[in-house]
Amino acid sequence: MTLLLGPVLRHVDETSALVWVQTSGPCRVSVLGCDAETFEVAGHHFALVQVTGLTPDTRTAYEVHLDGERVWPLPHSPFPPSLITTRGADSEAHQRIVFGSCRYVKLADPKQARRYGLDALDVYAGRMAGLPPETWPTTLCCCSATRSTPTSSPRRPGGGIAGRREQHPDWPDDEIVGFDEYSGLYRDTWSDPEVRWMLSTVPTAMIFDDHDVRDDWNTSGAWREQIARKPWWSERIRSGLASYWVHQHLGNLSPAELAADRTWQEVQAADGDVWPLLSQRAARWGRRDRHRRRPRQRTNASPSAGSWAVPG
């Protein structure tokens, strides 16, 4: 069993933390004695481990085990141990927040690297690894898409979608559409070694914005009418929203919010691949968005109502 992506440290409070991972297959994921079974979405496997029993205002090094085998930290890792730093009365007044936005992956091709330049989060993570933990940020706030935009990835031209024409002849050659392609963009961007380590040790909050679907999403009524005629657009909406829910939204929730989230509870109770469930929920949100009179208006529907919580 392989750890494909993560761990990503998400919501942290005084005594608990959420750790998100993607694995190569179904398995049991363990962090500090707390376990979670993976769930499957369109053939991909994810888990959200709720780590409990922590002490306020402490730093705890952790490992990740899949079916009892240690997979994190990676062998011969040059980075410090991944830590869970809990909140508490002592640290409440001393918060250090790093803000991030859309980013590109690290590029091996020198010509492309010169074109796109250095990634700020990558550089920051590399510098952070050489500093003592007490100077590390307490939160990483990603105010826009934390991965390459859905039009393309410079590491994988066309978002890694070459060769799919036989299977999906109506999908465009220069944009991603399906959940599998969205998930590939997250893997491209979150797999950079420095960024991957930083995400494992700094609690990260992520906000949904237009780049999670398209950078010109809902810019005008005319644009909406034009894009709605594309035969692949409804799949793009479902995939974008579902991938956001899996990769970003879940980790924003507190333990109490997770327990009250109807979609999460249905995913946990499901047997087999939950893509049909998530696709249906995403389509419902998309229909509500399409019929809205003011294109740029966003929704803050409660997750407990069985729909998406999409911060604007």
N, C-alpha and C positions, 0 to 999 in steps of 0.2 A: 504494500500500500504506500502511496506517495502523497506528500503534502504539495499540492500544486500551487497554492497561493495562501498567503497569510503566514503566521497569525496576524490578525488586525485587532488591536485593542480598541474597543469602542466605549460604551457607556461605563463609567466608573463612579461609584459613590463611596460612602464611608466604609462599607463592609462587603461590597460585591463588585464584580466586573463582568463584562461580556467580551468574549474572545471569538472572533469569526474566522473560519477557515474554509478553503476549498480543497477537496481531496480527489484522488483518482478513481475512487469507487466507494461503495457503501461500507461504513465502518463505525466504530465507537471512538469518539475523540475525547481525550482526557487532559485536563489542565488542573494542577494542584488538587488532585483527588476528586474533582468534579467532572462528570461525564455528560455527553450528549451524543445521540445517534445522528448520522447525517440524513438529510432529506434530498430528494432528487428533483431537478428541474431540467426538462429537455435533455436528459442524459448526463447532466452535470451534477456533482455531489457537493453539498455544503453543510456546515454545521455552525451552530451558535451555542457556545458553552457558557453557561451561567456559573461563574466562579463565586462561591459564597464563603462565609466564615472568615473574611479578612478583618484586619485590625485597622481602625482609623489612623491616618497620618503615618503610614508605614510604606516601605518599599519592599516588595517581595519578588524575587527572581522566580521565573516559571519556565517550564518545559511543556512541549506538546507531544502527546503519545497517540498513535493510531493503532487500535487493537493491541495496546500494550507495548508497542515498539516506539522508541523515542525518535521523532523526526525533526524536532526543533529544540535547541538551536541546530543549525546545519553543521555538519562535520567541518572542523578546522575554520570555524567562523572567525573573521578578524574583528568582529564587533563585540561590544560589552554585552553581558546577559540582558535579556528582555525582562523588564520590570513592570509590575503593577503597582502604581503609586496611588494609594487611596486618599480620598478627601478627609477633611477633619477640621476641628476648631483651630488647630495650630497653623494649617496651611490656607485657611479660608481667605485671609487678607493678603496672600502672596501668590497671585495667579499670574502666570506668564503665558500668553496666548499667541500662537503663530497662525497667521491667516494664509490660506492657499487658494488658488483658483485653477483654471484650465491649464494643462501642462502637456508637454511632449515627453516621450520616453528617451532614455539615453541611447545615443546612436553610435554604432561602430564605424559607419562610413564617414571618413573625414570631411568629404564635401557636404554631406547632409548635416553633419555636426556644426560646420561653420555657418551653414544657412540658418539653422534653428537656434544656435547658441546654447549656453549652459542653462540647465533647468535649475531654478532657484531652490526648489524643495530638495533636489538631489544634492546641491552644494551645501545647503543648510544641514541636511542629515549627516553628510560627511564630516562637517565641522563639529556637529553635536557629539558624534561618537568619540571625539577626543577630549571632551569636557566632563567634569564630575557630574553625577546624576542630580545633585542638588541645584545645578544651573540649567537643567533641561526644562523645556516648556512643559506646562501642566496640561495644555490642551492644544491640539491642532484643529483649527476650524476651517474646513474646506467649503468656501463660499460659492463654489461653482463646480462643474464636473471635475472629478479628481483624476480623470483619464483623458486620453485623446478624444477629440470630438467625433461623432458618428459618421462624419463624411470620409475620414481616412485616418490612418496611423502612419507616420513617417517610417516606422520600423517595418510595417507590413503594408505595402502600397495597396490602396483601395480598401484598407481595413482588413486585409487578409482574406479577400473574397474571390480571388482569382479561381477560375475553374468551376464555378457553381452554376454556370449558365444552363447546362443540361438539366439540372434539377429545378432551377427557378428561372426560366427564360424571361419572365416579366420583371425580375428584380434588376435595378440599375447596376452598372459595372463599377461605379465610383462611390457608392454609399453602402453602409451596412444596413441590414434590415432585420435579420432574425436574432433570437435570443443567443444562439451560439456565437454569433459575430459580436454582439455586445459583450458577452462574457470574455471573448478574446481580447477586446480592448482593455478591459480591467486587468487581465493577466499581463498584457504588454506593459501597462503603466505601473502596476503595483509590484512587478517582479524586479525592478531595478534594485540591486542589493542594498544600497544605502537607504533608499526609500522604504523597502520592505522591512528593514530592521527598525527604522523610525516608527513605522505604522504599528510595529509589534510592541512598542514600549511607550508611546505617547497616546493617551486617550484622544480619539478622533471623532468629531461631529461633522456630519455631511449634510449639505443642503441641496435640495432639488432645484434645478433651474432649467432654462430653455435648452441649454447645451446637452442636457441628458436626452433630448429628443432630436433637436436640430437648432443650429445657431440663429436661424431666422424664424423660428417657430412663432406663429401667431402675430407676425408683424403687421398684418392688415387683413381686412375681410377678403380682399381680392386674392391675397396669397393663400388664405385658407381654402377658398373655392378652387383655386388651381391645384393645390397639392392634394385635395380630397379626390380628384379625378385620377390620381395615380393608383394603379391596381395594387401596389405594394404598400401603400401608406398605412392602412389599418394594421398590417402586420408590424410595421415599424413602431406604431404607437404602442401596441401590446408588448412588443419586445422591450422597448425603451422603459416603459413603466414597470414591467415585471423585473427587469434586470436592476433597475434602481431599487426596487423593494428588497430584492435578495442581497445585493452588494452594499447598499447604503442605508436604507430606511430602518431595517431591523435593528442594527446596532445603535441607532439613536435612542431607542426606547429604554426606559428604566425597567427593572424586573416587574413592577406593578403594571406598567403599561403593556409589557409583553403578555402578562397573564390575562389582561383584558382585551387583547387584540384578537378579534374573531378570525381573521385570515390566518394569523400565526397558529392559533389553536387548531384550525382545520388542516393546515399543512402538517402539523405535528401528528395529528390523528390519521392522516391519509396513509394508504398502503400503495406504494409504487410512485411513479412519476407524477408530480403535482403541476406540471405545465398546464394541463387543461384547466385546473382550478385558477391558477394565476392569470392565464390568458383571458379567462372569462371575467375576472375582476378588473383587469386592465382595460378590456373592451368596454365594460360598463362605465369606467371613468372617462374613456375616450368619447363615448356617446354623449355624456353629460357635457364634456368640453366642447364638442362640435356644435351643440345646440345653444351654447351660451351666446348672448347677444354681444357682450363686450369681449373681444378676442383675448385681451391681455389679462383679464380677470383670472385669478387663481382660486383653488379650492383649499380649504382647511378642514375637510371632512374628517370626522373622527374615525380612527382605525377600528374602534369597537363597533362602528356602524357597518362594518364589512366593506368599506371602501378605502381609497388611498388617502393618506395624510401627506399632502404635497405642499411643503412650505413655500411661500412666495417671498 
